[in-house]
């Protein structure tokens, strides 16, 4: 197995664990999707698009944001409909 595949799998597991941690906030942002939403491809899941949107939402509203990331690496559209919605 190549190093890029191992890194992607490790990111998927580590990033899913990050998003599973309880958070608090006055606003709740729910993310659905696949590995992109989990943050695979970035070293820190907060640097993926879900983390970026959460920070921008907080900045735009002046409110704290609780992020609930239900994304699953490898999910397809039907998977999102079946298990995330």
N, C-alpha and C positions, 0 to 999 in steps of 0.2 A: 504494500500500500504506500502511495506517495506521501511525501511530507505535507503537501497542500491539503490532501484529503484528511490526514490525521489532524491538521490544524483546524480545518473546518468542523470536524466532529467534536474536537475539544471546545472550540468556540460555542458550538450549539449547546453543549452540556453546561459549560460555565455561564454562558449568557442566560440560558433558561433559568438557572439557579439564581442569578442576579435578579431577574424580573419576578421570581417567585417570592422574594423577600417582601414582608408587609411594608406598606408605605402609607403615609397620611397626606391629606391635602383637602382644601376646600372644594376644589374641582377634581373630577375624575375623568381621565383620558383613557379609553380602552382601545388597545391595538389588536387587530386580527391579522392573520396572515401566515407567512412561511419564514424561511431562514432570514430573509431580508429584514423582516420586522423583529426577529429575535436579535439580530445584530451580527450575524455571521459575516465575516469579512472585515470587521474592525476589532481592534484589540480590547477596547472598552465598550460594552454594550450601550453606555450612555452617549457614545459618539455615533451610533447608528441613527437612522432617521426617526425612530420612535423617541429616543432621548432628545434629539434636536427639536422635534415638534413639542415635546413636553416643556422644554426650557423656553421656547418661543411663546407658547401659550401662557406660561407663568409671567413672562416679561410683558406680554401684551395686555394681560388682565390685571396684573398686580396681585394675583391670588397664588396660593400654593397649589401644586398639581400632584395628585396621586395618579400614578401610571399603573394600569392593569394591562399587562401584556399577555394575551392569550395565544399568541402565535406559537406555532410548532414548526421546527425545521423539517423541511420535506413535505409540508402540507400542500395539498392541491386545492383548487377552488371548492370541490365537493367536500373535502375534509373540513375546510373552514365552515361551510354551511352545516355540516353534520355535527361538528364538535366544538366550534368556537362561537357560533351565533346562539 
